[in-house]
Amino acid sequence: MSLAYMSSASFNQNPSKAKQAAKDSPVVITDHGKPTHVLVTFEEFEANWKKPKTALEALYDPNATIDKDFDPPRLSFEGREIEF
């Protein structure tokens, strides 16, 4: 997802342009070059921020290129002294 950027001065002069741009992607509004606000459509807000997500939903990347299960190497405790 790409973001559009707009200065707060531009936003104040033409808010309808910002609303139109927010239909395509979130618009980051900057103040003195630093991001301060994000403008999104209400539909995107409801879909992404309003309802709680499970950890799986939050970590899911629809643009992932690798469809491979995570298979970490097994640990060995041989040669280690374990105290209880």
N, C-alpha and C positions, 0 to 999 in steps of 0.2 A: 504494500500500500504506500503510495507516495503522498507527501504532504504538500500543501500550498502554503506559502508564507505571505503575510500582508502586514504592513506597519499599522500601528494604531491610528496614525494620522490618515492613512488611506482608508482604513475601516470607517473612521468617523465621517469622511467625506462621501463615501459611497458604500453604505452597508448592503445595498441590494446586490452589488457586485460580489461581495463576500458571501452572501447567501446563495447566489448562483454558483460560485466556485465550490461551496460546501456540498452541493449536490453530487459532485464528482469525487471529492476527497476531503478529508478534514483540513480546515484552514487554521494555521497557527498565526496568531496575532502577536506581533512583537512590539515592545516598547523600548526604545533606545537600543535596538538590535537584540534584545533578549526576549525569548518566548514568554508570554504571560497568560495567554488564553488560547483555547482551541474551540473553533466553531464547527459543529457537526449537525447533520440533519437529526430531527427527532427520532426517525426510524432507526438510524444508526446508533443513537444514544440508547434507545430501548434494547436493541439487539446486543449491544456490547457492554454497557455499563450499568444498566438498571437492575437486571436480574443477577442473582448470585450464580457463580460458575463453580463447577467441580474443578479439582486440580487438573484432571485430564483435559477438560474443555479449555482451561486457561493456558495450558502448555501446548495444545494442538496447533500445529502449523500447517494450514492448508496448502502452502506453497513448498512444502518439503520435497526435496528431490530424491532422498534416500528412503526407501521403504524396507528397512532392515531392522529386525529386533535387536535390542540392546543385549549383548552377551558379554559381560565383563569377565576377565580372567578370574579363576577361582583362587582363593587365598589358601596358603598352606601354613599350618602351625607347627610343622615338623621343625625340630631344632630350637623351639622356643619353650621357655619354661612358663607355665601358666599357674598362677596362684589364685586360690579362691578364698 
